[in-house]
Amino acid sequence: MDQQLFTSIKSQPEYRQFLRMNPVWYRYLSRDPASFSTFKKESALFHGKTVGQRIERLQDTVNLANMLLQFTREMQD
């Protein structure tokens, strides 16, 4: 594996965890270091850090807050 690529992976704990959970990426990155951008996208998807996943979590939180607010209103009546 390329030394610069190795230090990039080593500096990010999320990348290391993803690489340990998906060891096939060792082979992919050793053979084609240019696939690092794909590796980063897959790691973000795995860890739930894509924009869509963040928006979904925010919507879930807002829905939960609304539900709790409605519940407290119902209890007051």
Helices and strands as residue ranges (DSSP letters): H 3-11, H 13-21, H 24-31, G 33-35, H 36-47, H 51-76
